[in-house]
Structures are given as C-alpha cells and as structure tokens.
Amino acid sequence: MSFLSAELEPLPGYPVVGMVGGGQLARMTHQAAIGLGIGFRVLSATPDDSAARVTREVMLGDPDSVAAASAFARACDVVTFDHEQVPPATLEAMAATGTPLRPSPDALIYAQDKLAMRRLLERSGLPNPQWAQVGSAEEATAFGEAQGWPIILKTSRGGYDGKGVWLCRDRAGVVSAFESGYPGAWLAEAYVPFQQELAVLVARSPSGQAVTYPVVRTVQTDGICTQVVAPAPDVSTGESGRAQSVALRIAELTGVTGLLAVEMFDTGDDVLVNELAMRPHNSGHWTMDGAMTSQFENHLRAVLDLPLGDPRPRAPWTVMQNILGGEPDMYSALKHVFAADPALRLHLYGKAVRPGRKVGHVNAYGDELDSCLDRAVHAADYISGVIDE
C-alpha cells in the first residue's frame, strides 16, 4: 500500500479524517473537509475512483483488505466510511490500531445486517413491517401464504440500489429469488402499500448531540433513488415529527456517530422503517445547496465531535435529481442547462459514463415546488441525453 501522492504533514492542531472507500460520497465529503481546514485522506481501490481523482492524499489499496485498512487507520486521527459493507475482520483490525472508528463496528452492524436491524426495532417497539427470517423457498412461501401476496424477499447482507431485493407475487417468484445464489441469511417482509417513500437524516456526535434534517420524499426507479424532494410534500406536521422522533431514537439505540439515514414508508396512517444507512446518503444530497449545513459537513463535524451545524433548509423547496449515465459526452450539455437555468446547482462525480450508473446530480431550489421539479428533471434529462431541447 502506498499514497498516490506524497504524504503531507497535517497542519498543526488540525486532525486528519480518513474515509474508507473512494466513491462519490468520499469525493463530496472531501469538499466539506476543505472548508473546515482539516486533513482528509481516502483509502481507494484505484486512482480512477471518484474521490481519488480530486483528493490530495489517497492511499491505494483494497478497502476490504485487513493490511490496507490497518495501515490506513494508523495514518488517520479518526476513520469513517463511504459505505457500510466493510468485512467484520477488517473493522476489527482497524479498531485494534486504536484509531477511533465512527461509526463503530457495534453500530455499523445495524446497517450491514437487515436481520440485526429488524430485531433491534422489534425489541424497541419501533415501527416495522411484518417480517420473518427464512431459510428456504418453502419457509418464504409459507410466510407469503400467511401474510398475503406479494411479499418482499431480501438478503440480510450485501444488497444495495435494489440488488438483493425481490418482489415476489407467488411461490414461483420466491423460487426464482432463491435460485439467484445469494449467500447468507434471508428475510421475508410483508409488502407495504405505501403512499410515498420518506427518509430522515440524523447527524449524531460521540458526545450525544444530534440534529435531524427535514423529512424528505424519495423516488426510486428500478431500485435506484432518482429524485428527492425536501421537505416531503403531503406530510403532516405530526407525521413529520413522528418520523424524526423514530430516526432520533434509532440513532440513540445504535449509538451511531456521524450520519444516519432512515428510509421509511409513508402508509398514510403511520411510518414504517425500511432500511438504515450509516454514512452520507443519496437522500441528503439536496443539503449541499438547500440546507444551512450540508450532510457532508455535519458528518465531519459529528465524527470529530464538533458542535453540529444548523440543518434547516435555505429555501421553501429543494429538488435533487440524480443524473444517470447516458450520453458519454455530458460536458457539452452544460452550456445549455446553465444558460436555461443560472440558479441550477450541478454536482458531477468524475465517473465513467455507463447506462443507468449514477454519475452526478442537480439541485434546484426555490419558492414553488412545481418549478423546482421541472427545472431539476429537465436539467438531469438533458445532461444524460434523454432529451435534446
């Protein structure tokens, strides 16, 4: 393992935060670190990773490797993550160096393992859909027959962006899911006929200070988040407060430090917890331009145990629209979208374009929701080549 560029001495009195993983979340966290004046290092698999392209201090190595992760931890004052799927042995080795890991392995388990999450929520009386651990197609079919079809099948570990998740309408769908060959434990969940999907971000520090961002609406397309509306429309003050209270309670129960994203279903009568993430999250990208303090800055403040920033919105509405890979020459589209909308905020990730891949996002904010929606969708579609005018 070696640093991509010469290792620099940190400024006296300023800590060095290390982030395991070189994706776009690390890239955007690096932007926030610049403003705070702190040192920021990334453990990246390749020099072409999103964060490695822009971060001065990059250690090249497999982020899952015990040797690489241990060496990286020793070069940092605190370590955090741009994804949760770090193997337990790697987490254990990093912790053994004495460098604080935030979030800790004890907290991360609830974002890594959906069964652990469901059990915690159930013990604590927090809102779960009906669920059960299943070990075979027969057990999952019995769950579906008892609860009613369709059901959701999930692998306990490893799924993201719709991977490791199946909507099963009958026994044939269950059999097909199990034939996919995913290893490890499985769980079945009752299908929730939700009105909309919501998310709540909490930033929490080691000293226990916590702040919540406004409840947002997330829109998923083929398992990938494509749009976020902040704040979530058609959510009462009472329901919004309930969702934030649930998220704060989960942050306390898990002992998370840094960012916690709680994804929820809005059933019209209540909210049900869907999944957790312990890192900056796609549902919080709107905060880069639409909040007093971005999720990335508050993540850094939290892991460093600095006082947390104000999470309130800057404008009545902000819409984040993901840019999914389409046309490889996206740069040529910028002249059009910037001329059409000088207030638009664009964030590209420096990633090679592939169909359906997240390569950036736009934020549009203002006083009218419909206008923000139109502006964000138009810009993202034009940049990705879906439209040409």
JOZI-V744603 format. One record per helix or strand. SS is the DSSP state (a for helix, b for strand). FROM is the first residue (numbers start at 1). LEN is the number of residues. Records with the same first field share a line. If there is no record, write none. Layout:
BEGIN
SS=FROM-LEN, FROM-LEN
END
This chain:
BEGIN
b=2-2, 16-5, 39-6, 57-4, 78-4, 100-2, 131-4, 151-5, 165-4, 186-5, 196-9, 210-3, 216-6, 224-7, 258-9, 271-7, 291-1, 313-1, 317-8, 345-4, 358-9
a=24-13, 66-9, 88-9, 105-8, 114-10, 137-11, 171-8, 237-18, 282-3, 287-4, 295-9, 331-10, 369-16
END
